Amino acid sequence: MNKRSTEAYEPKSLARVTATAAYSAHIQEAMRFDKLRPADYSLVMSIMHAVSQGFTENQWETEQPSAVRDLHNRPPDKESAHADTADRYEQTIALLKNLTLWPW
C-alpha cells in the first residue's frame, strides 16, 4: 500500500518540478534580456513558489494578500505597456503574461 501511495504522488511531484524548472527558465530569460522589472522580482519569486507547490491562482492570491492588495490599490503606470488597465495588478498580470511569467 505504501508503494501505491508513492506512485500516486510521484507524477504530481514530477509535474511540479517540471513546471517550476520551466518557470525558472522563463525568469532567467526575462532577466537576461532586462525585461523583468526589479520591482516585480519578489512577486515573480512568490509565483514560482506557488508553482512549485501546485497552487492555483486563488491559492497564490490568498498566500500573498498584501502584495495583491497593494497592486490593486495603485493606479497603472501610464508610461508602461498596458497603461489602459484598471490598476497596477491588472497591468502587472498583463506584463507577466507577455513575458510568459503568468502561469495561470
Order of alpha helices (4+ residues) and beta strands (2+ residues): alpha-alpha-alpha-alpha-alpha
